[in-house]
């Protein structure tokens, strides 16, 4: 998981969110202030909307959705990725 929270929100929003949601995943904090330097590296057609989900499985499967995903849609996308 990657957080794009502002530096000022790291201690007051990001860390409490991770704790409250009891996230077991590794959460990386991307604190690069200039999104233009990395947005195209995530997905070439991404305009920077958040939330966004990238599912990547080796070189055989990649999908990207720049919207909030419900649990059902997310699980369907994960199941598709697991087939590759």
N, C-alpha and C positions, 0 to 999 in steps of 0.2 A: 504494500500500500504506500502511496506517496501523498503527502500533504502539501498543499500549496498555500497554507496559511501565511499571513503576514508575520514578520518577526515580532511585532508588538503583541500578537495573539498566541505565540508559542506556549507561554507559561499559563495564560489565563483561559485559553480555549482549546488548543490542540491536546495538551497533556491531560486535562480533565476529561475531554471527550474520549480519548483512548482508554482511560481508567474506567469511566462510566459505562462504556460499551463493552468493557472487558475484552478488548481486542487481543487476540493471540498472535496475529500476524506481525511481522516486522513492519513498522511504520517509519518511512523515511521522510524527512522534512526537506523539501527543496526550497532553499531560501534565496535563489537567484532572482534579483529584482527585475531583470529585463527578460520578460517572457519571450520576446522575439528571438533570443539566442537559443532557445531550446524547444519551442512549440513544434517546429517542423521536424525536429528529431524524434518526437514522440509519434506523430502521425502527420504525414505531409499535407493532408487536407483539413487538419484541425484548425479552427479559428480561435481556440483558447477557451471555449466554453467549459464551465464546470457546473456540476460534476461531470466527469468523463471516466469511461472504463475501457481499458485496453486488456485484452486477453491474448496472450502470446504463448504458443507451444511450439518450441523449436522453430524450424523454418517452414514447417508444413501448415501451420494454422495461426492466423492473426485476425482479430476483429476489434473494432473500435467503435464506441458509441458515445457521443457527446450529449448525454442526457441522463437523468436519474433513472436507474433501472429498478424495477420491482423485483422481489425475490424470485418469482416464477421466471421472468425473462432472464435474469442473471443465471439461474440454475440451468435453464435451457442452453444458454451460451456456453456455460462450463461443460455441460454434457457433450455438446458438439465438439468442443476443443479436445475432450478426452478420447474421442473416436479417432483422432489423428495420431 
